[in-house]
Structures are given as structure tokens and as C-alpha cells.
Amino acid sequence: MEKLVCAFSGHRPERFHFGYDETHEDCLKIKAVLRKQIESLIAKNVTIYCSGMAMGVDVWAAAIVLELKANHPNITLNAAVPCKTQPNRWPLEQQERYHDILAQCDHVTTLHETYTRSCMFERNRFMVDNSDYLLAVYDGGDKGGTAYTVSYAQKKGRKIIIIHPDSLGVTSTI
């Protein structure tokens, strides 16, 4: 059977009104919808999940996949890391979380040794190019990495699921 792949994209914490407070009710609601969509993809035999490992949605989705692996041992988590130095300027707690998740990934692809102006876009294109689905938490804005990634996935004809972070509405091209 063909292995189906889902890549994740979404906003960084500063784009959300709750910022870095993952205990905030609205953050918990986004994570619940994200989990429900991942579970739905598992039911459609999507078995490989790819995170770009950025703070916010990427890390949340990766953590959810790792939790779901307990009941779904056939799923795998891959990381697409834009550069080895990606978390170096993050708060220590976020760096530790990043490295903990990365250590549990089934496969890690690192595109660059150090940061380059294009490494984040290269990572996003790599994920879309190597996936069947894109699951994004996206507010519909026209700027930023998530907007770029959704647009690129549309051009590539990928199946796209978008969770709006404010309304929690889900739109899909599936």
C-alpha cells in the first residue's frame, strides 16, 4: 500500500492573541481541533507526518503525533529542519522541547548547517514536495511562511486542510 504523507504548517506563537501561553483556553481549542484532524487523517491511512519543527503549530502537531503513536504504532513522525541552528535563539524551555521531540522523530532531514535567508522557504517547499496532504493552522493572511506554504501546496495540487485559529472552522480540498 502507498505511504501517504501529511506535512504541517502554521503560525508562530506571536501571531496568536494568546502568544506563548499554551494553557490558554483558545490554544487548547486549536490543539484539540488539530488532534481531531490528525486522527481523521490516520483513519484515511495517512501514516507519515512531517513537522518543520518551528515554535507554535509545528511543535504542537509533532507532539500530538508522538502522543497518538501509542495507539497507532504504524504512524511515523519526520522532521524537516531548515538548519541545525534553528532553535538556538529560542527560550531554553522551548529548545529543550524541540530537542526532545527531535530525538523521538523517526527520520530527520536537515537542509543546512546554519541559517540562510532562504532556508525556511526551502524547508516548506521540501515538506510540500514530499507530501500528499498539508494540514495548516492559518488565519488567511497573505504574509508569512504559512501563507507561502499554503499557496505553494495549492500550486502543487496537494490536499489541504486549514484550521482557522479564531473561528476553529475547518476547510478542506479533500
TIKOLDREN-67931 format. One record per residue (C-alpha): residue number from 1; residue in three letters; x negated, y, z. Coordinates in steps of 0.25 Angstrom, whole numbers, plus 5000, padded with zeros to 4 digits. Each point is the difference from the previous one (the first is absolute). Layout:
+-----+-----+------+------+------+
!   k !   r !    u !    v !    w !
+-----+-----+------+------+------+
! NUM ! Ala !    X !    Y !    Z !
...
+-----+-----+------+------+------+
This chain:
+-----+-----+------+------+------+
!   k !   r !    u !    v !    w !
+-----+-----+------+------+------+
!   1 ! Met ! 5000 ! 5000 ! 5000 !
!   2 ! Glu ! 4995 ! 5014 ! 4997 !
!   3 ! Lys ! 4995 ! 5008 ! 5011 !
!   4 ! Leu ! 5008 ! 5013 ! 5002 !
!   5 ! Val ! 4993 ! 5012 ! 5006 !
!   6 ! Cys ! 5005 ! 5012 ! 5007 !
!   7 ! Ala ! 4992 ! 5013 ! 5002 !
!   8 ! Phe ! 5003 ! 5010 ! 5011 !
!   9 ! Ser ! 5000 ! 5015 ! 4999 !
!  10 ! Gly ! 5005 ! 5011 ! 5009 !
!  11 ! His ! 4997 ! 5013 ! 5007 !
!  12 ! Arg ! 4990 ! 5003 ! 5010 !
!  13 ! Pro ! 5005 ! 5003 ! 5014 !
!  14 ! Glu ! 4998 ! 5016 ! 4999 !
!  15 ! Arg ! 5011 ! 4999 ! 4989 !
!  16 ! Phe ! 5011 ! 4995 ! 5010 !
!  17 ! His ! 5006 ! 5009 ! 5010 !
!  18 ! Phe ! 4996 ! 4991 ! 5011 !
!  19 ! Gly ! 4986 ! 5000 ! 4996 !
!  20 ! Tyr ! 4991 ! 4989 ! 5007 !
!  21 ! Asp ! 5011 ! 4997 ! 5010 !
!  22 ! Glu ! 5003 ! 4985 ! 4996 !
!  23 ! Thr ! 5009 ! 4999 ! 5012 !
!  24 ! His ! 5009 ! 5011 ! 4994 !
!  25 ! Glu ! 5014 ! 4995 ! 4997 !
!  26 ! Asp ! 4999 ! 5004 ! 4985 !
!  27 ! Cys ! 4987 ! 4993 ! 4999 !
!  28 ! Leu ! 5006 ! 4987 ! 5006 !
!  29 ! Lys ! 5011 ! 5001 ! 4990 !
!  30 ! Ile ! 4991 ! 5001 ! 4988 !
!  31 ! Lys ! 4992 ! 4988 ! 5005 !
!  32 ! Ala ! 5013 ! 4992 ! 5001 !
!  33 ! Val ! 5004 ! 5003 ! 4986 !
!  34 ! Leu ! 4986 ! 4997 ! 4995 !
!  35 ! Arg ! 5001 ! 4987 ! 5007 !
!  36 ! Lys ! 5013 ! 4997 ! 4994 !
!  37 ! Gln ! 4995 ! 5003 ! 4986 !
!  38 ! Ile ! 4988 ! 4991 ! 5002 !
!  39 ! Glu ! 5009 ! 4989 ! 5005 !
!  40 ! Ser ! 5008 ! 5001 ! 4988 !
!  41 ! Leu ! 4988 ! 4999 ! 4991 !
!  42 ! Ile ! 4996 ! 4988 ! 5008 !
!  43 ! Ala ! 5013 ! 4994 ! 4997 !
!  44 ! Lys ! 4998 ! 5003 ! 4985 !
!  45 ! Asn ! 4987 ! 4992 ! 5001 !
!  46 ! Val ! 4990 ! 5012 ! 5000 !
!  47 ! Thr ! 4988 ! 4994 ! 5008 !
!  48 ! Ile ! 4989 ! 5010 ! 4998 !
!  49 ! Tyr ! 5000 ! 5013 ! 5007 !
!  50 ! Cys ! 4990 ! 5011 ! 4997 !
!  51 ! Ser ! 4997 ! 5012 ! 5009 !
!  52 ! Gly ! 4992 ! 5012 ! 4997 !
!  53 ! Met ! 4997 ! 5001 ! 5015 !
!  54 ! Ala ! 5002 ! 5015 ! 5001 !
!  55 ! Met ! 5006 ! 5005 ! 5013 !
!  56 ! Gly ! 5015 ! 5000 ! 5001 !
!  57 ! Val ! 5009 ! 4991 ! 4990 !
!  58 ! Asp ! 4988 ! 4992 ! 4995 !
!  59 ! Val ! 4996 ! 4996 ! 5014 !
!  60 ! Trp ! 5014 ! 4998 ! 5005 !
!  61 ! Ala ! 5003 ! 4991 ! 4988 !
!  62 ! Ala ! 4987 ! 4992 ! 5002 !
!  63 ! Ala ! 5004 ! 4998 ! 5015 !
!  64 ! Ile ! 5014 ! 4995 ! 4996 !
!  65 ! Val ! 4994 ! 4990 ! 4990 !
!  66 ! Leu ! 4991 ! 4995 ! 5011 !
!  67 ! Glu ! 5012 ! 4998 ! 5010 !
!  68 ! Leu ! 5008 ! 4993 ! 4989 !
!  69 ! Lys ! 4989 ! 4990 ! 4997 !
!  70 ! Ala ! 5003 ! 4993 ! 5013 !
!  71 ! Asn ! 5013 ! 4995 ! 4994 !
!  72 ! His ! 4996 ! 5001 ! 4985 !
!  73 ! Pro ! 4986 ! 4993 ! 5000 !
!  74 ! Asn ! 5000 ! 5000 ! 4984 !
!  75 ! Ile ! 4999 ! 5016 ! 5000 !
!  76 ! Thr ! 4987 ! 5007 ! 4999 !
!  77 ! Leu ! 4995 ! 5014 ! 5003 !
!  78 ! Asn ! 4990 ! 5006 ! 4991 !
!  79 ! Ala ! 4993 ! 5013 ! 5002 !
!  80 ! Ala ! 4996 ! 5010 ! 4989 !
!  81 ! Val ! 4990 ! 5009 ! 5006 !
!  82 ! Pro ! 4996 ! 5013 ! 4993 !
!  83 ! Cys ! 4987 ! 5001 ! 5007 !
!  84 ! Lys ! 4992 ! 4994 ! 5012 !
!  85 ! Thr ! 5001 ! 5013 ! 5007 !
!  86 ! Gln ! 5015 ! 5002 ! 4999 !
!  87 ! Pro ! 5003 ! 5000 ! 5015 !
!  88 ! Asn ! 4987 ! 5007 ! 5005 !
!  89 ! Arg ! 5007 ! 5013 ! 5003 !
!  90 ! Trp ! 5012 ! 4994 ! 5006 !
!  91 ! Pro ! 5003 ! 5000 ! 5015 !
!  92 ! Leu ! 4993 ! 4989 ! 5007 !
!  93 ! Glu ! 5013 ! 4992 ! 5003 !
!  94 ! Gln ! 5004 ! 5001 ! 4985 !
!  95 ! Gln ! 4986 ! 4995 ! 4996 !
!  96 ! Glu ! 5002 ! 4988 ! 5009 !
!  97 ! Arg ! 5013 ! 4997 ! 4995 !
!  98 ! Tyr ! 4995 ! 5001 ! 4986 !
!  99 ! His ! 4988 ! 4990 ! 5002 !
! 100 ! Asp ! 5009 ! 4991 ! 5008 !
! 101 ! Ile ! 5010 ! 4999 ! 4988 !
! 102 ! Leu ! 4989 ! 4999 ! 4990 !
! 103 ! Ala ! 4994 ! 4988 ! 5008 !
! 104 ! Gln ! 5013 ! 4993 ! 4998 !
! 105 ! Cys ! 5002 ! 5002 ! 4985 !
! 106 ! Asp ! 4999 ! 4988 ! 4991 !
! 107 ! His ! 4992 ! 5008 ! 4990 !
! 108 ! Val ! 4993 ! 5014 ! 5000 !
! 109 ! Thr ! 4996 ! 5007 ! 4987 !
! 110 ! Thr ! 4992 ! 5012 ! 5003 !
! 111 ! Leu ! 4998 ! 5010 ! 4988 !
! 112 ! His ! 4989 ! 5009 ! 5004 !
! 113 ! Glu ! 4989 ! 5000 ! 5011 !
! 114 ! Thr ! 5003 ! 5015 ! 5003 !
! 115 ! Tyr ! 5011 ! 5010 ! 4998 !
! 116 ! Thr ! 5001 ! 5006 ! 4986 !
! 117 ! Arg ! 5010 ! 5010 ! 4995 !
! 118 ! Ser ! 5008 ! 4989 ! 4992 !
! 119 ! Cys ! 4999 ! 4988 ! 5009 !
! 120 ! Met ! 5014 ! 5001 ! 5006 !
! 121 ! Phe ! 5006 ! 5001 ! 4986 !
! 122 ! Glu ! 4992 ! 4989 ! 4995 !
! 123 ! Arg ! 5005 ! 4991 ! 5012 !
! 124 ! Asn ! 5014 ! 5004 ! 4997 !
! 125 ! Arg ! 4998 ! 4996 ! 4985 !
! 126 ! Phe ! 4993 ! 4987 ! 5004 !
! 127 ! Met ! 5012 ! 4996 ! 5009 !
! 128 ! Val ! 5011 ! 5003 ! 4990 !
! 129 ! Asp ! 4992 ! 4994 ! 4988 !
! 130 ! Asn ! 4999 ! 4987 ! 5009 !
! 131 ! Ser ! 5014 ! 5000 ! 5005 !
! 132 ! Asp ! 5014 ! 4996 ! 4995 !
! 133 ! Tyr ! 5007 ! 5009 ! 5011 !
! 134 ! Leu ! 4998 ! 5013 ! 5006 !
! 135 ! Leu ! 5006 ! 5003 ! 5014 !
! 136 ! Ala ! 4999 ! 5014 ! 5003 !
! 137 ! Val ! 5005 ! 5010 ! 5012 !
! 138 ! Tyr ! 5001 ! 5012 ! 4991 !
! 139 ! Asp ! 5008 ! 5013 ! 5002 !
! 140 ! Gly ! 5001 ! 5003 ! 4985 !
! 141 ! Gly ! 4990 ! 5012 ! 5000 !
! 142 ! Asp ! 4991 ! 5002 ! 4988 !
! 143 ! Lys ! 4986 ! 5001 ! 5007 !
! 144 ! Gly ! 4991 ! 4991 ! 5007 !
! 145 ! Gly ! 4995 ! 4985 ! 4999 !
! 146 ! Thr ! 5014 ! 4994 ! 5002 !
! 147 ! Ala ! 5006 ! 5008 ! 4989 !
! 148 ! Tyr ! 4989 ! 4997 ! 4990 !
! 149 ! Thr ! 5001 ! 4985 ! 5004 !
! 150 ! Val ! 5015 ! 4999 ! 4998 !
! 151 ! Ser ! 4998 ! 5007 ! 4986 !
! 152 ! Tyr ! 4989 ! 4991 ! 4996 !
! 153 ! Ala ! 5008 ! 4988 ! 5004 !
! 154 ! Gln ! 5012 ! 5005 ! 4992 !
! 155 ! Lys ! 4991 ! 5002 ! 4988 !
! 156 ! Lys ! 4994 ! 4986 ! 5002 !
! 157 ! Gly ! 5015 ! 4994 ! 5000 !
! 158 ! Arg ! 4998 ! 4995 ! 5015 !
! 159 ! Lys ! 5013 ! 4996 ! 5008 !
! 160 ! Ile ! 5000 ! 5012 ! 5010 !
! 161 ! Ile ! 5007 ! 5000 ! 5013 !
! 162 ! Ile ! 5001 ! 5014 ! 5007 !
! 163 ! Ile ! 5004 ! 5003 ! 5014 !
! 164 ! His ! 5003 ! 5015 ! 5003 !
! 165 ! Pro ! 4994 ! 5003 ! 5013 !
! 166 ! Asp ! 5011 ! 5010 ! 5004 !
! 167 ! Ser ! 5013 ! 4993 ! 4995 !
! 168 ! Leu ! 4994 ! 4986 ! 5001 !
! 169 ! Gly ! 5007 ! 4997 ! 4987 !
! 170 ! Val ! 4994 ! 4990 ! 4991 !
! 171 ! Thr ! 5000 ! 5001 ! 4985 !
! 172 ! Ser ! 4994 ! 4989 ! 4991 !
! 173 ! Thr ! 4997 ! 4997 ! 4986 !
! 174 ! Ile ! 5001 ! 4985 ! 5003 !
+-----+-----+------+------+------+
